[in-house]
């Protein structure tokens, strides 16, 4: 974790839902006439109450001093223009985007989609399908033609004709000629959402209603439904199938059988995979493949053999797939996680899936009800005439006189959106390949999309106005980023580079950095009296601590532990029974442990050298510089505190 993230984490150490709102709002103090209110003071005080370790910081008078100092630093940052730094603006924008995502999500719909997806993940469906292709932006004529064709096939399937034969004859899925439309087993999030819906809502052995996806029209037949087998990680050894022209058609089979015999004789699977496997993408890794679930490989035989293995290290007998001969070793089975464990994964899948359209549609509907918006019919009439059939070939261009269309075509509350913005929107939509005709109807559809986009943008722009908790977090993060940059510039870097000032500070405060009594010693401990006796004997023979450990800790049994170094009085590593005298102690017991110590040197108490306490001195120096700096800021800015307002908020916080 970076220092900046840690700093901001401490500053903003509470979720946005956890920030208490205070109904009372009075001006608590001003900095150069800029007001700061009691509600913010109360909110920040409550947020940090459990985080501070210094009891003095819980005192409201003391906390007001800290809060005023904080705001003085922020004002100084703005005065220096740190808010104009490009990196600062980029980081702040990125944070706002992340935070705003919480406000664009429909919690109920998202939760329902997560539950639906998770429940479907418990099963695997095997289905066959027939596809009549038609582009999702096709003309009404082409769409109707495709629908009539799938309707005709659907009637045949519902009448009981062989579904595989119908797929071979009519399906426009290129693979149908080989697989008769059979898609194998799959679970949720593997197919486009409308297709998945049909697969999971059609009974086993039945043919679905006609469905439309971005590929065209489908019907599907559910062949089987079974519990989800989860995922597996396996390693395999593969010998490629012989080519038709190979003279020895049995060579691959004989080779895989020889390898299997070697495995049975105790040779390592991984070594044999590296030496013999003809799957070069996995052989160097001992044959290990990426984990997979049902329907993710193009070989049903391979999947069946992999999932048939029961326990890690189980090895299959040789078998043949359309690719070659294999032996599989099970590395690990991965059962389906709980819904709580999959929460983030499910949210991510929903965001990338057609399911997300439900969330977008819900937001669009909500915003159309939330805000007052109006289309300027006259201006729209002028603009719509500018969109031509060139759009269908992505050749349409924004008119050269686009600046003439700055009159508002859409008004949201008091915000006016000009015609130029709409024309630029139309230009970008050409990449979507919309084919709706005539062009007038296309333009109407585009304007509806434009309304939704502008409503969403307006909502985003006004999050701070509509959600106080969002505004509060953004304000704290904004100030926190500025404060970090300012502190780094004014305090932290200076404390590191100002060696003369630092040494001088040490000389003025060195009596605050004292050593207690210390010893250079070796401490030996054991839970066994006979072992500590042996250690004492060896210690008296001047054997080194590491040699004592090596002699007494045998057969993977740790009988004694040793600890050597310089220890200060009060150190937890020092047994309470230690004597501060040079020499070897007798055995003594504390709790469950027996100890013996060897003191080589006793060091008296005294002042620590600069190097011995440099870290603490730097920290104290930073605090000293910061306090002097705050004192200077109080002279640079005019701070006026409203004592009556402070007394009011004190009574609320400490009733």
C-alpha positions in Angstrom: 0.0 0.0 0.0 1.3 3.5 -0.9 1.8 6.1 1.7 -0.8 8.3 0.0 -3.4 5.5 0.1 -2.7 4.9 3.8 -2.9 8.6 4.5 -6.2 9.0 2.8 -7.5 5.7 4.3 -6.9 7.1 7.8 -8.5 10.4 6.7 -11.5 8.8 5.2 -11.7 5.7 7.4 -15.5 5.2 7.2 -17.9 4.1 4.5 -20.2 6.7 3.0 -23.2 5.1 4.6 -21.7 5.4 8.0 -21.3 9.2 8.1 -23.8 10.6 10.6 -25.7 13.6 9.4 -26.3 16.4 11.9 -29.4 18.4 11.4 -28.0 21.5 13.1 -26.0 23.7 10.7 -24.4 26.9 12.0 -21.2 28.7 11.0 -18.6 27.4 13.5 -15.7 29.4 12.3 -14.5 31.3 9.2 -11.1 31.4 7.5 -10.7 34.7 5.6 -14.5 34.9 5.6 -14.9 31.4 4.2 -17.5 29.6 6.5 -17.1 26.2 8.0 -20.2 24.7 9.6 -21.0 22.8 12.8 -22.5 19.8 10.9 -19.2 19.1 9.2 -17.3 19.4 12.5 -19.7 17.0 14.2 -19.6 14.5 11.4 -15.8 14.4 11.2 -15.5 14.3 15.0 -17.8 11.3 15.2 -16.1 9.5 12.4 -12.7 9.8 13.9 -13.7 9.3 17.6 -12.8 5.6 17.6 -9.7 6.0 15.4 -7.7 8.4 17.6 -5.4 6.9 20.3 -4.6 10.2 22.1 -7.3 10.9 24.6 -6.6 14.6 24.3 -7.9 14.5 20.7 -11.3 13.4 22.0 -11.6 16.6 24.0 -13.8 18.9 21.9 -11.7 22.0 22.6 -8.6 20.2 21.5 -10.3 18.7 18.5 -11.5 22.2 17.4 -7.8 23.3 17.3 -7.0 20.3 15.1 -10.0 20.9 12.9 -9.1 24.6 12.4 -5.5 23.6 11.7 -6.7 21.1 9.1 -8.8 23.7 7.3 -5.9 26.2 7.4 -3.7 23.8 5.6 -6.4 23.2 3.0 -6.8 26.9 2.4 -3.0 27.2 2.0 -3.0 24.4 -0.6 -5.7 26.3 -2.6 -3.7 29.5 -2.2 -0.6 27.8 -3.7 -2.8 26.5 -6.6 -2.2 22.8 -5.9 -5.7 22.2 -7.1 -4.6 23.0 -10.6 -2.1 20.2 -10.7 -2.9 17.8 -13.5 -2.1 14.7 -11.6 -4.3 15.8 -8.7 -7.2 16.5 -11.0 -6.8 13.1 -12.7 -6.7 11.2 -9.4 -9.7 13.1 -8.1 -11.7 12.4 -11.2 -10.8 8.7 -11.1 -11.9 8.5 -7.4 -15.2 10.3 -8.2 -15.9 7.9 -11.0 -15.4 4.9 -8.8 -17.5 6.4 -6.0 -20.3 7.4 -8.3 -20.8 3.8 -9.5 -22.7 3.0 -6.3 -25.3 5.6 -7.3 -25.9 4.2 -10.8 -26.8 0.7 -9.6 -30.3 -0.5 -9.0 -29.7 -2.5 -5.8 -32.9 -4.6 -6.1 -32.4 -5.5 -9.7 -28.7 -6.3 -9.2 -29.5 -8.5 -6.3 -32.2 -10.3 -8.2 -29.9 -10.8 -11.2 -27.2 -12.1 -8.8 -29.6 -14.6 -7.2 -30.9 -15.7 -10.6 -27.4 -16.2 -11.9 -26.2 -18.0 -8.8 -29.2 -20.4 -8.8 -28.6 -21.2 -12.4 -25.0 -21.9 -11.7 -26.1 -24.9 -9.7 -27.2 -26.6 -12.9 -25.8 -27.5 -16.3 -28.1 -27.7 -19.3 -27.4 -29.6 -22.5 -29.2 -28.0 -25.4 -29.3 -28.1 -29.2 -30.3 -25.1 -31.2 -31.3 -23.9 -34.6 -30.3 -20.4 -35.7 -31.6 -18.2 -38.5 -29.2 -15.3 -38.7 -30.4 -11.7 -38.9 -28.6 -8.6 -37.7 -30.1 -6.9 -34.7 -30.2 -3.6 -36.7 -31.6 -5.2 -39.8 -34.4 -3.7 -41.8 -38.0 -4.7 -41.0 -38.2 -6.6 -44.2 -35.1 -8.7 -43.5 -36.2 -9.2 -39.9 -39.7 -10.4 -41.0 -38.1 -12.8 -43.5 -35.9 -14.4 -40.9 -38.8 -14.7 -38.4 -41.0 -16.5 -40.9 -38.2 -18.9 -41.6 -37.6 -19.8 -37.9 -41.4 -19.9 -37.4 -41.6 -22.6 -40.1 -38.8 -24.6 -38.6 -40.3 -24.2 -35.1 -43.6 -25.7 -36.3 -41.8 -28.8 -37.6 -39.9 -29.2 -34.3 -43.0 -28.9 -32.2 -44.7 -31.4 -34.4 -42.1 -33.9 -33.4 -39.6 -33.9 -36.3 -36.1 -34.9 -35.4 -34.4 -31.8 -34.0 -30.9 -32.8 -35.0 -32.0 -33.4 -38.6 -33.8 -30.0 -38.7 -30.6 -28.3 -37.3 -28.5 -30.0 -40.0 -31.0 -28.9 -42.7 -31.9 -25.4 -41.6 -29.6 -24.0 -39.0 -27.3 -21.2 -40.1 -24.8 -21.9 -37.3 -21.7 -23.1 -39.2 -21.1 -25.9 -36.7 -24.6 -27.4 -37.1 -23.6 -29.6 -40.1 -21.2 -31.4 -37.8 -22.8 -31.4 -34.4 -26.5 -31.3 -35.4 -26.9 -28.2 -33.3 -25.7 -29.8 -30.1 -24.0 -27.2 -27.9 -23.1 -29.6 -25.1 -23.5 -28.8 -21.5 -23.3 -25.2 -20.2 -24.2 -23.2 -17.2 -25.1 -19.5 -16.4 -23.1 -16.7 -18.0 -21.8 -18.9 -20.8 -24.4 -18.0 -23.4 -25.9 -14.6 -24.3 -28.6 -13.8 -21.8 -31.8 -14.3 -23.9 -30.5 -17.7 -25.0 -29.6 -18.6 -21.4 -33.1 -17.6 -20.3 -34.7 -20.0 -22.8 -32.3 -22.8 -21.9 -33.0 -22.5 -18.2 -36.8 -22.0 -18.5 -37.5 -24.8 -21.0 -38.3 -28.2 -19.6 -36.1 -31.2 -20.4 -37.0 -32.8 -23.7 -39.1 -29.7 -24.8 -38.5 -27.2 -27.6 -38.4 -23.5 -26.6 -40.4 -20.6 -27.9 -38.7 -18.5 -30.6 -36.1 -16.2 -29.1 -34.0 -13.4 -30.5 -30.4 -12.6 -29.7 -27.9 -10.3 -31.4 -27.1 -13.2 -33.7 -30.6 -13.8 -35.0 -33.6 -16.0 -34.2 -33.3 -19.3 -32.4 -35.2 -22.2 -31.1 -33.6 -24.7 -28.8 -34.3 -28.1 -27.4 -33.2 -29.0 -23.9 -31.6 -32.5 -24.1 -30.6 -32.9 -20.4 -30.2 -31.1 -17.1 -27.7 -32.1 -14.4 -26.1 -30.6 -11.3 -23.1 -28.4 -12.0 -19.9 -30.3 -11.6 -17.9 -27.2 -10.8 -14.4 -26.9 -12.3 -11.3 -29.0 -12.3 -7.6 -28.5 -12.6 -5.9 -31.4 -14.4 -2.6 -32.3 -16.0 -2.5 -34.5 -19.1 -0.2 -36.3 -21.5 -1.3 -36.3 -25.1 -0.1 -38.2 -28.1 -1.6 -36.9 -31.3 -3.9 -39.0 -33.4 -2.1 -40.6 -36.4 -2.5 -38.9 -39.8 -4.3 -40.9 -42.5 -1.0 -41.3 -44.4 0.9 -42.7 -41.4 2.0 -46.3 -42.0 1.8 -47.3 -38.3 -1.8 -46.4 -37.3 -1.3 -48.0 -33.9 1.8 -46.1 -32.9 0.0 -43.4 -30.9 -2.0 -45.9 -29.0 1.0 -48.1 -28.3 3.0 -45.0 -27.1 0.3 -43.9 -24.7 0.0 -47.4 -23.3 3.8 -47.6 -22.8 3.6 -44.2 -20.9 0.7 -45.5 -18.8 2.8 -48.6 -17.9 5.7 -46.3 -16.8 3.3 -44.4 -14.5 2.0 -47.7 -13.0 5.7 -48.6 -12.3 6.1 -45.4 -10.3 7.6 -42.9 -12.7 6.6 -39.3 -12.2 3.6 -38.1 -14.3 5.2 -34.6 -14.6 8.5 -35.9 -15.9 6.8 -38.1 -18.5 4.6 -35.2 -19.6 7.7 -33.0 -20.2 9.4 -35.8 -22.1 6.6 -37.3 -24.2 3.5 -35.1 -24.3 2.8 -33.6 -27.8 0.7 -30.8 -26.3 3.5 -28.3 -26.3 1.4 -25.6 -24.6 1.3 -27.7 -21.4 4.1 -30.2 -21.6 6.7 -27.8 -20.1 4.5 -27.3 -17.1 4.2 -31.0 -16.4 1.0 -31.2 -18.5 -1.0 -28.9 -16.2 -3.9 -27.1 -17.9 -5.9 -24.1 -16.9 -8.9 -25.0 -14.7 -12.1 -25.5 -16.7 -15.8 -26.4 -16.3 -18.3 -28.2 -18.4 -18.6 -27.0 -22.0 -15.4 -24.9 -21.9 -13.3 -27.5 -23.9 -14.1 -28.7 -27.4 -13.8 -32.3 -26.3 -16.6 -33.9 -24.4 -14.6 -37.1 -24.0 -11.8 -35.2 -22.3 -14.2 -33.4 -19.9 -16.0 -36.6 -19.0 -12.7 -38.4 -18.2 -11.5 -35.4 -16.2 -14.6 -35.1 -14.1 -14.8 -38.9 -13.5 -11.6 -38.7 -11.5 -12.5 -38.7 -7.8 -9.5 -37.6 -5.7 -6.3 -35.5 -6.3 -3.5 -37.6 -7.9 -6.0 -40.0 -9.4 -4.9 -41.0 -12.9 -7.2 -42.0 -15.8 -6.6 -44.9 -18.1 -5.6 -44.0 -21.6 -8.5 -42.8 -23.8 -8.9 -41.2 -27.2 -10.5 -37.9 -28.2 -10.8 -36.3 -31.6 -7.4 -34.7 -30.9 -5.4 -37.7 -29.7 -4.7 -40.2 -27.0 -4.6 -38.9 -23.4 -3.8 -39.8 -19.8 -5.2 -37.3 -17.2 -4.1 -36.7 -13.7 -6.4 -34.8 -11.3 -4.8 -31.9 -9.5 -7.8 -30.3 -7.8 -11.6 -30.1 -7.9 -13.2 -26.7 -7.5 -16.8 -26.9 -6.3 -19.1 -24.0 -6.7 -18.5 -21.3 -4.1 -21.1 -19.9 -1.8 -23.1 -16.8 -3.0 -21.2 -14.6 -0.5 -17.9 -15.8 -1.8 -19.0 -15.2 -5.4 -20.5 -11.8 -4.8 -17.8 -9.7 -6.5 -17.4 -12.3 -9.3 -21.2 -12.3 -9.9 -21.3 -8.5 -10.0 -18.5 -8.4 -12.5 -20.2 -11.0 -14.7 -23.5 -9.1 -14.6 -21.7 -5.9 -15.6 -20.2 -7.5 -18.7 -23.3 -9.4 -19.6 -26.6 -8.4 -21.4 -28.1 -8.6 -18.0 -26.6 -5.1 -17.4 -29.1 -3.7 -19.9 -31.8 -4.3 -17.2 -29.9 -2.1 -14.8 -29.4 0.6 -17.4 -33.1 0.4 -18.4 -34.1 0.8 -14.8 -32.0 3.8 -14.3 -33.3 5.4 -17.6 -36.8 4.9 -16.4 -36.1 6.3 -13.0 -34.4 9.4 -14.4 -37.2 10.1 -16.9 -39.6 10.2 -13.9 -37.2 12.1 -11.7 -36.4 15.1 -13.9 -38.4 17.5 -16.0 -37.2 17.4 -19.6 -38.6 18.8 -22.8 -37.7 18.5 -26.5 -37.8 21.6 -28.6 -39.9 20.4 -31.5 -39.0 23.2 -33.9 -35.2 22.8 -33.3 -35.5 19.0 -33.5 -37.3 19.3 -36.8 -34.4 21.3 -38.3 -31.8 18.9 -37.0 -33.6 15.7 -38.1 -33.5 16.9 -41.7 -29.7 17.0 -41.5 -29.4 13.3 -40.9 -29.3 11.4 -44.3 -29.0 7.8 -45.6 -25.2 8.2 -45.5 -25.6 7.2 -41.8 -26.2 3.6 -42.9 -22.8 3.4 -44.5 -21.0 5.4 -41.8 -20.4 8.2 -44.2 -22.6 10.9 -42.7 -20.7 13.9 -41.4 -21.6 16.7 -39.0 -22.5 19.8 -41.1 -19.7 22.3 -41.5 -22.0 25.0 -40.1 -22.7 23.0 -36.9 -22.1 26.1 -34.8 -25.3 27.6 -36.2 -27.3 25.0 -34.3 -26.5 26.2 -30.8 -30.2 26.7 -29.8 -31.5 24.3 -27.2 -33.0 21.1 -28.6 -33.4 19.6 -25.1 -34.0 21.1 -21.7 -33.5 19.1 -18.4 -34.8 21.2 -15.5 -32.9 24.4 -16.1 -30.0 22.9 -18.2 -30.2 23.5 -21.9 -28.5 21.1 -24.4 -27.9 22.6 -27.8 -28.4 21.1 -31.3 -24.7 20.8 -31.9 -24.4 18.3 -29.1 -27.1 16.2 -30.6 -25.5 16.2 -34.0 -22.1 15.2 -32.5 -24.0 12.4 -30.7 -25.4 11.2 -34.0 -22.0 11.1 -35.6 -20.7 8.8 -32.8 -23.6 6.4 -33.2 -22.7 5.4 -36.7 -20.3 2.9 -35.3 -23.2 1.0 -33.8 -24.5 -0.1 -37.2 -28.1 0.8 -36.7 -30.2 -0.1 -39.8 -33.6 1.1 -38.8 -35.4 2.7 -41.8 -36.6 5.2 -42.9 -34.0 7.6 -41.7 -36.6 9.7 -40.0 -37.5 6.8 -37.7 -33.8 6.2 -37.1 -33.3 9.8 -36.0 -36.3 9.5 -33.6 -34.7 6.5 -32.0 -31.3 8.2 -31.8 -33.0 11.2 -30.1 -34.5 8.9 -27.4 -31.0 7.4 -26.8 -29.7 11.0 -26.6 -32.3 11.9 -24.0 -31.2 9.0 -21.8 -27.5 9.8 -22.2 -28.1 13.5 -21.3 -30.3 12.6 -18.3 -27.6 10.2 -17.0 -25.0 13.0 -17.5 -27.2 15.5 -15.6 -27.7 13.0 -12.8 -24.0 12.4 -12.5 -23.2 16.1 -12.5 -25.6 16.7 -9.6 -24.7 13.8 -7.3 -23.1 16.2 -4.9 -26.3 18.3 -4.8 -28.7 15.3 -4.4 -26.7 13.1 -2.0 -25.1 14.9 1.0 -23.1 11.8 1.9 -21.6 11.7 -1.6 -20.7 15.4 -1.4 -19.2 14.9 2.1 -16.9 12.0 1.0 -15.8 13.9 -2.2 -15.1 17.0 -0.1 -12.9 15.0 2.3 -11.1 13.2 -0.4 -10.5 16.4 -2.4 -9.1 18.1 0.7 -7.2 15.0 1.6 -5.4 14.8 -1.7 -4.4 18.4 -1.5 -3.3 18.1 2.1 -1.1 15.1 1.2 0.7 17.0 -1.5 1.0 20.0 0.8 2.3 18.0 3.7 4.8 16.2 1.5 6.1 19.6 0.2 6.1 21.6 3.5 6.8 19.0 6.2 7.8 15.5 5.2 10.5 16.3 2.6 11.9 19.1 4.7 12.2 16.8 7.8 14.2 14.4 5.6 16.5 16.9 4.0 17.0 19.5 6.7 19.9 17.6 8.4 21.1 20.7 10.3 17.7 21.4 11.7 17.1 17.8 12.5 20.4 17.5 14.4 19.7 20.7 16.3 16.3 19.5 17.2 17.9 16.2 18.5 20.3 18.2 20.7 17.5 20.2 22.2 15.4 17.1 23.0 17.9 14.3 23.5 17.0 13.9 27.1 13.6 12.6 25.9 15.4 9.7 24.2 16.9 7.6 27.0 18.0 4.0 27.1 17.0 2.0 30.1 19.5 -0.5 31.5 20.5 -3.0 28.8 22.3 -6.3 28.5 24.2 -8.1 25.7 22.9 -11.6 26.4 21.9 -15.0 25.2 18.6 -16.5 26.4 17.9 -20.2 26.1 14.5 -21.6 26.8 12.8 -25.1 26.9 9.7 -26.7 28.3 11.8 -29.7 29.4 14.0 -29.6 32.5 16.4 -32.3 31.2 17.0 -30.4 27.9 17.7 -27.0 29.7 20.2 -28.8 31.9 22.0 -30.0 28.8 21.9 -26.5 27.4 23.4 -25.0 30.7 26.2 -27.6 30.6 27.0 -26.8 26.9 26.8 -23.0 27.7 29.4 -23.4 30.4 31.6 -25.2 28.0 31.5 -22.0 25.9 29.6 -23.6 23.0 28.0 -21.1 20.6 24.1 -20.7 20.8 23.6 -22.0 17.2 25.8 -25.1 18.0 23.7 -25.8 21.1 20.5 -25.7 19.0 22.0 -28.0 16.4 23.1 -30.5 19.1 19.9 -30.6 21.1 17.3 -30.2 18.4 17.4 -33.6 16.6 14.9 -35.8 14.6 12.9 -32.7 13.7 12.1 -32.0 17.4 12.7 -28.5 18.7 13.9 -29.0 22.3 15.4 -25.6 22.9 15.2 -22.1 21.5 17.9 -19.5 21.7 17.8 -15.7 21.4 20.9 -13.5 21.4 21.2 -9.7 21.2 21.0 -6.5 23.1 17.9 -6.3 25.3 16.6 -3.2 27.1 14.9 -3.5 30.5 11.2 -4.1 30.1 11.7 -5.9 26.7 9.1 -8.8 26.5 11.9 -11.1 25.3 13.7 -10.8 28.6 12.6 -13.3 31.3 11.6 -11.5 34.5 14.1 -13.6 36.5 17.2 -12.3 34.6 19.9 -10.7 36.7 21.8 -7.7 35.3 25.2 -9.3 36.0 27.8 -10.6 33.7 27.9 -14.4 33.7 25.8 -17.5 33.3 22.6 -17.8 35.4 21.2 -20.8 37.2 18.1 -22.5 35.7 14.9 -20.7 36.6 11.3 -21.2 35.6 8.6 -18.8 34.5 5.2 -20.2 33.5 5.7 -23.4 31.4 9.3 -22.5 30.4 12.7 -23.1 31.9 15.3 -20.5 31.2 19.1 -20.1 31.4 20.8 -16.8 30.5 24.4 -15.8 29.7 25.0 -12.1 30.1 28.2 -10.9 28.3 27.9 -7.2 29.0 25.7 -4.9 31.1 25.1 -1.5 29.5 24.1 1.4 31.8 21.1 3.7 31.1 21.9 6.8 29.2 21.1 9.1 26.2 20.5 7.5 22.9 22.8 8.6 20.1 21.1 10.3 17.1 21.4 7.2 14.9 19.9 5.0 17.7 16.7 7.1 17.8 16.7 8.8 14.4 13.2 7.4 13.4 11.6 8.8 16.5 13.4 12.1 16.2 12.3 12.5 12.6 8.7 11.9 13.6 8.9 14.4 16.5 10.6 16.9 14.2 7.8 16.6 11.7 5.2 17.3 14.5 7.3 20.2 15.6 7.5 21.7 12.1 3.8 21.1 11.6 2.9 23.0 14.8 5.1 25.9 13.9 3.7 25.9 10.4 0.1 26.0 11.7 1.0 28.9 14.0 2.4 30.7 10.9 -0.8 29.9 9.0 -2.9 31.4 11.8 -1.0 34.7 11.2 -1.4 34.4 7.4 -5.1 33.7 7.5 -7.8 35.3 9.7 -9.7 32.8 11.8 -12.8 33.8 13.6 -14.6 31.2 15.8 -18.2 31.6 16.8 -18.1 30.6 20.5 -21.9 30.4 20.8 -22.1 27.9 17.9 -19.3 25.9 19.4 -21.1 25.7 22.7 -24.3 24.5 20.9 -22.4 21.7 19.1 -20.6 20.7 22.3 -23.9 20.2 24.0 -25.1 18.0 21.1 -22.0 15.9 21.0 -21.6 15.6 24.8 -25.2 15.9 26.1 
